Amino acid sequence: MPLKITFNDKVDNTSLQIRDVAYYVKDDDTSTSITSFTDSITYIGEITNIKNNYIIIDSPSVTPPDDAFIMFSKNKVVNNTSLLGYFAEVTLSNDSTEKAELFSLGSEITLSSK
């Protein structure tokens, strides 16, 4: 059964995407040690839908408590660190009526056909 996690405010993180992986830490964990903090991180599941103030996880491994701190990580299968293939095409657009300048555009290329 899908898990719906509703937030008090709008989900306003532009890097959050479908297929990212959600985790939680209990809010009452007041430990200041990095090791104990990372030991208390609990996997929830893969995010399958993102709406205005909630996310959906279709097959959750656990249900976080109401006072939990929710966080996410990028899915490494979807978000590779380099381009694949022989070419890339990029389209840049700006809907603003204000003057805008592009100072730099870069890319990382990994040679893979040798």
KEKE-3310 file (N, C-alpha, C; in steps of 0.2 Angstrom, whole numbers, plus 5000, padded with zeros to 4 digits):
npx = (5004:5003:5013:5009:5017:5015:5018:5020:5023:5025:5033:5048:5060:5070:5079:5073:5067:5056:5059:5070:5078:5070:5073:5073:5076:5073:5066:5068:5081:5094:5108:5124:5135:5142:5143:5134:5123:5122:5121:5107:5099:5086:5080:5066:5060:5058:5054:5039:5030:5027:5020:5012:5013:5016:5024:5024:5027:5028:5030:5034:5047:5046:5036:5038:5039:5028:5035:5047:5063:5064:5073:5082:5091:5099:5095:5107:5107:5099:5104:5118:5135:5142:5140:5132:5135:5137:5135:5128:5113:5108:5096:5093:5083:5074:5062:5061:5058:5068:5085:5097:5112:5123:5136:5144:5145:5146:5153:5155:5164:5165:5176:5170:5170:5182)
npy = (4994:5011:5024:5040:5055:5069:5086:5101:5112:5118:5107:5111:5109:5109:5099:5087:5072:5061:5044:5046:5042:5040:5044:5043:5052:5051:5064:5066:5062:5068:5067:5073:5067:5063:5049:5042:5049:5045:5032:5031:5033:5029:5019:5022:5021:5021:5036:5039:5049:5066:5080:5096:5098:5085:5068:5053:5036:5021:5007:5006:5003:5005:5015:5031:5040:5054:5065:5064:5068:5070:5065:5064:5055:5054:5044:5033:5025:5032:5045:5048:5052:5056:5059:5048:5040:5046:5060:5075:5085:5101:5112:5128:5139:5155:5162:5175:5192:5201:5207:5194:5185:5173:5166:5154:5137:5121:5104:5086:5074:5057:5045:5031:5022:5015)
npz = (5000:4996:5003:5010:5013:5021:5021:5031:5024:5007:4996:4992:4984:4972:4967:4970:4964:4955:4959:4967:4983:4999:5016:5034:5050:5067:5075:5089:5091:5098:5097:5095:5088:5073:5069:5076:5072:5058:5060:5064:5053:5043:5030:5019:5006:4988:4980:4972:4967:4967:4974:4978:4993:4997:4997:4988:4992:4985:4989:5003:5015:5029:5040:5044:5060:5065:5069:5062:5054:5037:5023:5007:4994:4979:4965:4960:4948:4939:4939:4932:4933:4921:4903:4892:4877:4860:4857:4862:4865:4868:4875:4879:4888:4892:4900:4905:4905:4908:4905:4902:4904:4899:4905:4906:4900:4903:4902:4906:4899:4895:4888:4880:4870:4866)
capx = (5000:5007:5014:5009:5020:5012:5023:5017:5024:5026:5039:5051:5067:5070:5083:5070:5064:5054:5065:5075:5076:5069:5076:5071:5079:5069:5067:5071:5088:5098:5115:5129:5140:5141:5143:5127:5117:5122:5118:5100:5096:5082:5077:5059:5059:5059:5049:5036:5026:5029:5015:5013:5015:5017:5027:5021:5031:5023:5032:5038:5050:5044:5032:5042:5035:5026:5040:5054:5066:5064:5078:5082:5097:5098:5096:5113:5105:5096:5108:5125:5140:5144:5136:5133:5133:5142:5134:5123:5110:5106:5092:5092:5077:5074:5056:5061:5058:5074:5091:5100:5118:5125:5144:5148:5141:5151:5151:5160:5164:5169:5177:5168:5170:5188)
capy = (5000:5017:5029:5047:5059:5076:5091:5107:5117:5116:5103:5116:5107:5108:5094:5081:5069:5054:5038:5047:5037:5043:5041:5048:5052:5053:5071:5066:5060:5074:5066:5077:5063:5061:5042:5040:5051:5041:5025:5031:5035:5023:5019:5022:5018:5025:5041:5038:5054:5072:5085:5102:5097:5078:5064:5046:5030:5015:5001:5008:4998:5007:5021:5036:5044:5060:5070:5063:5072:5067:5067:5060:5054:5053:5037:5032:5022:5037:5051:5046:5057:5058:5058:5042:5040:5050:5067:5078:5091:5105:5118:5133:5144:5160:5166:5181:5198:5205:5205:5189:5183:5166:5166:5148:5131:5115:5097:5081:5068:5051:5041:5024:5017:5012)
capz = (5000:4995:5009:5008:5018:5020:5025:5033:5019:5001:4994:4987:4983:4964:4965:4972:4958:4956:4959:4972:4988:5005:5022:5039:5056:5072:5078:5096:5091:5099:5097:5091:5085:5066:5068:5079:5067:5052:5062:5065:5047:5041:5023:5019:5000:4982:4979:4965:4965:4971:4974:4981:5000:5000:4992:4988:4991:4983:4993:5009:5020:5035:5040:5048:5064:5063:5070:5059:5049:5030:5018:5001:4990:4972:4963:4956:4942:4935:4939:4931:4933:4915:4898:4888:4869:4855:4856:4867:4862:4874:4873:4885:4887:4897:4900:4909:4901:4910:4902:4905:4901:4900:4906:4905:4900:4903:4901:4907:4894:4897:4882:4881:4864:4864)
cpx = (5004:5007:5014:5012:5019:5017:5018:5017:5025:5033:5043:5058:5067:5074:5079:5066:5061:5059:5070:5073:5076:5071:5073:5076:5074:5071:5070:5078:5092:5106:5119:5134:5138:5139:5136:5122:5117:5119:5111:5096:5092:5079:5070:5057:5060:5053:5046:5031:5027:5023:5016:5016:5016:5021:5024:5027:5027:5024:5036:5041:5047:5040:5036:5037:5033:5031:5047:5056:5067:5069:5078:5089:5095:5099:5102:5112:5103:5101:5116:5129:5143:5139:5138:5132:5139:5141:5128:5120:5107:5101:5091:5087:5077:5067:5055:5061:5064:5080:5094:5107:5120:5133:5147:5143:5146:5148:5156:5159:5168:5170:5175:5168:5176:5189)
cpy = (5006:5021:5036:5051:5066:5080:5097:5112:5114:5112:5107:5115:5105:5102:5087:5079:5063:5049:5040:5043:5041:5040:5046:5047:5054:5060:5071:5064:5066:5073:5071:5074:5062:5053:5040:5043:5047:5034:5025:5033:5028:5024:5018:5019:5023:5030:5040:5044:5060:5077:5091:5101:5090:5074:5057:5041:5024:5009:5003:5002:4999:5013:5026:5039:5051:5066:5069:5068:5068:5070:5063:5060:5053:5046:5037:5029:5027:5043:5049:5052:5060:5056:5051:5043:5044:5057:5069:5084:5095:5111:5122:5138:5149:5163:5172:5187:5203:5202:5199:5187:5177:5167:5160:5142:5126:5109:5092:5076:5063:5046:5034:5019:5014:5005)
cpz = (5000:5002:5007:5014:5017:5024:5027:5028:5013:5000:4989:4987:4976:4962:4967:4966:4960:4955:4964:4978:4995:5011:5028:5045:5061:5074:5085:5097:5092:5099:5092:5087:5078:5065:5071:5075:5061:5054:5063:5059:5045:5034:5023:5012:4994:4981:4972:4963:4970:4969:4978:4988:5002:4994:4993:4987:4990:4987:4998:5013:5027:5035:5046:5053:5062:5064:5067:5054:5042:5026:5012:4998:4983:4970:4958:4949:4937:4934:4939:4932:4927:4909:4895:4881:4866:4855:4861:4863:4868:4871:4879:4883:4893:4896:4903:4904:4903:4906:4906:4901:4903:4900:4904:4904:4899:4903:4903:4902:4896:4890:4883:4876:4862:4867)
residu = (MET:PRO:LEU:LYS:ILE:THR:PHE:ASN:ASP:LYS:VAL:ASP:ASN:THR:SER:LEU:GLN:ILE:ARG:ASP:VAL:ALA:TYR:TYR:VAL:LYS:ASP:ASP:ASP:THR:SER:THR:SER:ILE:THR:SER:PHE:THR:ASP:SER:ILE:THR:TYR:ILE:GLY:GLU:ILE:THR:ASN:ILE:LYS:ASN:ASN:TYR:ILE:ILE:ILE:ASP:SER:PRO:SER:VAL:THR:PRO:PRO:ASP:ASP:ALA:PHE:ILE:MET:PHE:SER:LYS:ASN:LYS:VAL:VAL:ASN:ASN:THR:SER:LEU:LEU:GLY:TYR:PHE:ALA:GLU:VAL:THR:LEU:SER:ASN:ASP:SER:THR:GLU:LYS:ALA:GLU:LEU:PHE:SER:LEU:GLY:SER:GLU:ILE:THR:LEU:SER:SER:LYS)
# end
